Amino acid sequence: MLSRVLPALAVFLIPATLMASDDMTAFYDGALCSPPYTMQSATELYDAAEKLTKPDTSLLTAYVYKLPSDIGRDGFKTSEVVFAGSSVGVLIEGARADDLAARYQLQPEKSSILGTSTKGFARALADAEQPTAEMGIVSIVARESDAIPGKTLLACEFVSHADLEALKAVEGAN
């Protein structure tokens, strides 16, 4: 299973200069994979979250950082930044996966992520924005789950080709 801490393959955005300016809205940009990300900027984003507050680890597989103010946009509210496996995102208030899908041009996912997602949408980044296409796929995802009632995950997610194949094999066997 992927590490609970920012994994080696998770790559993200947010230059240190932006986070130094206390512009916490950059975390929302991160959930939208904007700008296309790098390993260095992923580490910088994680470090910035660590400097702001300590994480809630009650979800077991994620670190959730509660920010002091709302950083949402486009009609979505959030003050929580999430690092989970190989994704970085925000927790949107309410069950809003359908709305997020419409706003950010996401398509229904074929997988329930082994039953952890009750509703999910995704859109892979364009080929030119894939930082490590030979290793895996980076997508913007919106997911509702019983594990996070009353919230919707909006995240930028890296999934290795090996993990994709393993998920297909396991879900195909059921």
C-alpha positions as CSV (number, residue, x, y, z in Angstrom):
1,M,0.0,0.0,0.0
2,L,1.2,3.5,-0.6
3,S,2.7,5.4,2.2
4,R,0.6,7.7,4.4
5,V,3.2,10.4,3.9
6,L,3.9,12.2,0.7
7,P,5.2,9.4,-1.4
8,A,8.2,9.5,-3.6
9,L,6.2,9.4,-6.8
10,A,3.6,12.0,-5.8
11,V,4.4,15.2,-7.6
12,F,2.7,18.4,-7.2
13,L,2.8,22.2,-7.6
14,I,3.0,25.4,-5.6
15,P,6.4,27.1,-5.7
16,A,7.9,28.0,-2.3
17,T,7.6,31.7,-3.1
18,L,3.8,31.4,-3.5
19,M,3.4,29.6,-0.2
20,A,5.7,32.0,1.5
21,S,3.2,34.8,0.6
22,D,0.6,33.1,2.7
23,D,-1.6,32.6,-0.3
24,M,-3.4,29.4,0.9
25,T,-5.6,29.3,-2.1
26,A,-2.6,27.7,-3.9
27,F,-3.7,24.5,-2.2
28,Y,-6.9,24.5,-4.2
29,D,-4.9,25.0,-7.3
30,G,-3.0,21.9,-6.3
31,A,-6.2,19.9,-6.2
32,L,-6.7,21.0,-9.8
33,C,-3.2,20.0,-10.9
34,S,-2.5,23.6,-11.8
35,P,0.2,24.4,-12.7
36,P,1.4,21.0,-13.9
37,Y,3.4,19.6,-11.0
38,T,6.9,18.4,-10.1
39,M,8.4,16.4,-7.3
40,Q,10.0,19.5,-5.8
41,S,6.8,21.5,-5.7
42,A,5.0,18.5,-4.1
43,T,7.4,18.5,-1.3
44,E,7.1,22.3,-1.0
45,L,3.3,22.0,-0.7
46,Y,3.5,19.3,1.9
47,D,6.1,21.3,3.9
48,A,3.9,24.4,3.7
49,A,0.9,22.5,5.1
50,E,3.1,21.1,7.9
51,K,4.2,24.7,8.8
52,L,0.5,25.8,9.0
53,T,-0.9,23.2,11.3
54,K,-0.6,19.6,12.4
55,P,-2.5,16.9,10.5
56,D,-5.6,15.0,11.6
57,T,-4.7,11.4,10.9
58,S,-8.0,9.8,11.9
59,L,-8.7,8.7,8.4
60,L,-5.7,6.3,8.7
61,T,-4.7,6.6,5.1
62,A,-4.6,10.4,4.8
63,Y,-3.3,13.5,6.5
64,V,-5.9,16.2,6.7
65,Y,-4.8,19.8,7.4
66,K,-7.4,22.2,8.7
67,L,-6.7,25.7,7.5
68,P,-7.8,28.8,9.3
69,S,-10.1,30.0,6.5
70,D,-12.1,29.0,3.5
71,I,-9.9,28.5,0.4
72,G,-12.7,27.3,-2.0
73,R,-13.7,28.9,-5.2
74,D,-16.2,28.4,-8.0
75,G,-19.0,28.0,-5.5
76,F,-17.2,25.3,-3.5
77,K,-16.2,25.7,0.1
78,T,-13.2,24.1,1.8
79,S,-10.7,24.7,4.5
80,E,-9.1,21.2,4.5
81,V,-6.1,20.1,2.6
82,V,-5.5,16.3,2.1
83,F,-2.4,14.2,1.4
84,A,-3.4,10.6,0.7
85,G,-1.3,8.0,-1.0
86,S,-0.2,9.6,-4.2
87,S,-2.8,12.4,-4.2
88,V,-3.0,15.9,-2.9
89,G,-6.3,17.7,-2.7
90,V,-9.0,19.4,-0.7
91,L,-12.1,18.2,1.1
92,I,-15.1,20.1,-0.4
93,E,-18.1,20.7,2.0
94,G,-21.1,18.6,1.1
95,A,-21.7,15.8,-1.4
96,R,-20.7,17.7,-4.4
97,A,-19.1,15.2,-6.8
98,D,-21.7,15.8,-9.5
99,D,-21.2,19.6,-9.3
100,L,-17.4,19.3,-9.3
101,A,-17.6,16.9,-12.3
102,A,-19.7,19.5,-14.2
103,R,-17.4,22.4,-13.3
104,Y,-14.1,20.7,-14.1
105,Q,-15.1,18.5,-17.0
106,L,-14.7,15.2,-15.2
107,Q,-16.1,11.9,-16.4
108,P,-17.6,9.0,-14.3
109,E,-15.0,6.6,-13.1
110,K,-15.3,2.9,-14.0
111,S,-13.9,1.8,-10.7
112,S,-15.3,2.2,-7.2
113,I,-11.6,2.0,-5.9
114,L,-12.3,-1.3,-4.3
115,G,-15.6,-0.1,-2.8
116,T,-14.1,3.0,-1.1
117,S,-15.8,5.4,-3.5
118,T,-19.5,5.7,-3.6
119,K,-19.4,8.2,-6.5
120,G,-16.3,9.2,-8.5
121,F,-15.3,11.2,-11.5
122,A,-11.9,11.8,-13.1
123,R,-10.1,13.5,-16.0
124,A,-6.5,12.6,-16.9
125,L,-4.3,15.5,-17.6
126,A,-3.4,16.1,-21.3
127,D,-0.3,14.1,-22.5
128,A,1.8,17.2,-22.5
129,E,1.0,17.8,-18.8
130,Q,1.8,14.2,-17.6
131,P,5.1,14.5,-15.7
132,T,5.9,10.8,-15.8
133,A,3.7,9.2,-18.4
134,E,5.9,6.2,-18.6
135,M,5.3,5.5,-14.9
136,G,1.6,6.3,-14.5
137,I,-1.2,8.7,-15.1
138,V,-2.0,12.0,-13.3
139,S,-5.7,12.9,-13.1
140,I,-8.0,15.4,-11.4
141,V,-10.6,13.4,-9.4
142,A,-13.7,14.1,-7.4
143,R,-15.0,11.4,-5.1
144,E,-17.6,10.9,-2.5
145,S,-17.1,8.1,0.1
146,D,-18.8,6.8,3.2
147,A,-15.3,7.3,4.9
148,I,-15.7,11.1,4.6
149,P,-19.4,11.7,5.1
150,G,-20.6,15.2,4.2
151,K,-17.5,15.9,2.2
152,T,-16.2,15.4,-1.3
153,L,-12.5,14.8,-2.2
154,L,-11.2,17.0,-5.0
155,A,-7.7,15.9,-5.8
156,C,-4.8,15.7,-8.1
157,E,-3.8,12.0,-8.2
158,F,-0.9,10.0,-9.6
159,V,-1.6,6.3,-10.2
160,S,1.2,4.0,-11.5
161,H,0.5,1.7,-14.4
162,A,1.2,-1.2,-12.1
163,D,-1.4,-0.1,-9.6
164,L,-3.9,0.5,-12.4
165,E,-3.4,-3.0,-13.7
166,A,-3.7,-4.5,-10.2
167,L,-6.9,-2.6,-9.6
168,K,-8.4,-3.8,-12.9
169,A,-7.4,-7.4,-12.1
170,V,-8.9,-7.3,-8.6
171,E,-12.1,-5.6,-9.6
172,G,-12.4,-7.8,-12.6
173,A,-12.3,-10.9,-10.4
174,N,-15.3,-9.8,-8.4
